[in-house]
Amino acid sequence: LAIELVFSKLMYLASIYLGGVAMPLTEDSLSLLSKTELAYIAGIIDGEGSISLVPSKLKRANGRSIFPLVRIANTNFGLIDWLGHRLAGGRHYTDQVSERRKPVAHIGWASNEAVLLLKAVLPYLVIKKPHAELVIELWAINESARWDAGGYFGNGHPIPDWLLYRRLDAKEKLAVLNKRGL
């Protein structure tokens, strides 16, 4: 673990030295990444990441709110730190399942940040391309419906039933895509 932490600090210092800076995840910041970096990030998402639709745990959402989540987990803290510096909108955390396993670092992007990231890496995704396309399509429908409802959902602007059914359908389709095995 001490070696991982030292490596993590070295990666951070190297990113600063090489001109890498922490950026908020926006369309503008993503446009600053090279095609090579976007392809590398897509490969990481394909191999080590997950793309999912997650129900909100907020009571006021009443089970009607589902948001996209892109998450990457790896035992190499340097990799997660690099992603954090290049895509600073992500949220980091670590866990250790048991003493017999290495600690795992996680980074994730939710809602609009997740969709922006998926749009940027979509041309380079292979395995998770159908997952990303499904989420991007759902989010476009969601944004259109949100504007039809007055710009936002909540406070007298309920999520329409048809959109809830589209969200649940997309969540089920994504669960099938994410299913392990045959």
C-alpha positions in Angstrom: 0.0 0.0 0.0 2.9 2.4 0.8 4.3 1.8 -2.7 0.9 2.5 -4.3 0.7 5.8 -2.4 4.2 6.8 -3.4 3.4 5.9 -7.0 0.2 7.9 -6.8 2.1 11.0 -5.6 4.7 10.5 -8.4 1.9 10.3 -11.0 0.4 13.5 -9.7 3.8 15.3 -9.8 4.5 13.9 -13.3 1.1 15.1 -14.5 1.9 18.6 -13.2 5.4 18.5 -14.7 4.1 17.3 -18.1 1.4 20.0 -18.1 -1.5 18.0 -17.0 -3.9 20.0 -14.9 -7.0 19.1 -13.0 -10.0 20.3 -15.0 -13.7 20.3 -14.3 -15.6 17.9 -16.5 -17.2 20.1 -19.2 -17.4 19.9 -22.9 -14.7 22.5 -23.1 -12.3 20.6 -20.8 -13.0 17.3 -22.6 -12.2 19.0 -25.9 -8.7 19.7 -24.5 -7.9 16.0 -24.2 -6.0 14.4 -27.1 -7.6 11.7 -29.2 -5.0 9.4 -27.7 -6.1 10.2 -24.1 -9.8 9.8 -25.0 -9.0 6.4 -26.6 -7.0 5.4 -23.5 -9.8 6.4 -21.2 -12.3 4.5 -23.4 -10.1 1.4 -23.2 -10.1 1.7 -19.4 -13.9 2.0 -19.3 -14.1 -1.0 -21.6 -11.9 -3.1 -19.4 -12.1 -1.8 -15.9 -15.3 0.3 -15.9 -19.0 0.1 -15.7 -21.8 2.1 -17.2 -25.1 1.9 -15.3 -28.4 3.6 -14.6 -28.9 4.0 -10.9 -32.1 4.9 -9.0 -31.8 7.9 -6.8 -31.9 7.2 -3.0 -33.5 10.5 -2.2 -36.9 10.0 -0.6 -38.3 13.0 -2.5 -37.5 11.2 -5.8 -40.0 8.5 -4.8 -38.3 5.9 -7.1 -38.9 8.0 -10.2 -35.4 9.4 -10.7 -32.7 7.3 -12.4 -29.3 8.8 -13.3 -26.4 7.5 -15.4 -23.2 6.5 -13.6 -19.8 5.7 -15.1 -17.4 4.1 -12.6 -13.9 2.7 -12.8 -12.2 0.6 -10.2 -8.6 -0.5 -10.1 -6.0 -1.5 -7.6 -3.5 0.8 -9.2 -4.1 4.1 -7.3 -1.8 5.9 -9.8 -4.3 5.1 -12.7 -7.2 6.4 -10.7 -5.3 9.5 -9.7 -4.4 10.1 -13.4 -8.0 9.9 -14.3 -8.9 12.2 -11.5 -6.4 14.8 -12.7 -7.5 14.6 -16.4 -11.2 14.3 -15.6 -11.5 16.2 -12.3 -15.3 16.0 -12.2 -15.0 12.4 -10.9 -15.5 11.4 -7.3 -12.8 9.2 -5.7 -13.1 6.6 -2.9 -11.2 3.5 -1.8 -12.2 0.3 -0.1 -10.7 -3.0 0.9 -12.9 -6.0 0.7 -10.7 -8.2 2.9 -7.2 -8.3 4.3 -6.4 -10.9 1.6 -7.0 -8.5 -1.2 -5.4 -5.3 -2.4 -7.3 -2.1 -1.6 -9.3 -0.9 -4.6 -9.6 2.7 -5.7 -12.7 3.9 -7.5 -13.6 7.0 -9.5 -17.0 7.8 -10.9 -19.0 10.4 -12.8 -22.8 10.8 -12.5 -25.6 12.4 -14.4 -24.5 15.1 -16.8 -20.8 14.5 -16.2 -21.3 10.8 -17.0 -23.1 11.6 -20.3 -20.4 14.2 -21.3 -17.7 11.6 -20.7 -19.6 8.9 -22.7 -20.1 11.2 -25.6 -16.4 12.1 -25.7 -15.2 8.5 -25.6 -18.0 6.9 -27.7 -16.0 6.7 -30.9 -13.3 4.7 -29.1 -15.4 2.3 -27.1 -15.7 -1.3 -28.2 -17.2 -3.5 -25.5 -19.3 -0.9 -23.8 -20.4 1.1 -26.9 -24.0 -0.3 -26.8 -24.2 0.6 -23.1 -23.0 4.2 -23.8 -25.3 4.6 -26.8 -28.3 3.5 -24.6 -27.4 6.0 -21.8 -26.8 8.9 -24.2 -30.1 8.3 -26.0 -32.0 8.1 -22.8 -30.4 11.3 -21.5 -31.3 13.1 -24.7 -35.0 12.1 -24.3 -34.8 13.0 -20.6 -33.5 16.5 -21.4 -36.2 17.1 -24.0 -38.9 16.0 -21.5 -37.4 18.2 -18.8 -37.7 21.3 -21.0 -41.2 20.3 -21.9 -42.0 20.3 -18.1 -40.7 23.8 -17.6 -37.0 23.3 -17.3 -36.8 20.9 -14.4 -38.6 18.1 -12.6 -39.8 18.5 -9.1 -41.8 21.3 -7.3 -45.0 20.7 -9.2 -43.2 19.5 -12.4 -43.5 15.7 -12.1 -41.6 13.3 -14.2 -44.1 12.1 -16.8 -45.1 8.4 -16.6 -44.0 7.7 -20.2 -40.5 9.0 -19.3 -40.4 6.8 -16.1 -41.3 3.8 -18.2 -38.5 4.7 -20.8 -36.0 5.0 -17.9 -37.0 1.7 -16.4 -36.9 0.0 -19.8 -33.4 1.4 -20.4 -32.3 0.3 -17.0 -33.5 -3.3 -17.7 -31.8 -3.3 -21.2 -28.5 -2.1 -19.5 -28.8 -4.8 -16.9 -29.0 -7.4 -19.7 -25.9 -5.8 -21.4 -24.1 -5.8 -18.1 -24.9 -9.4 -17.2 -21.9 -11.6 -16.7 -21.4 -14.9 -18.5 -23.2 -16.0 -21.7 
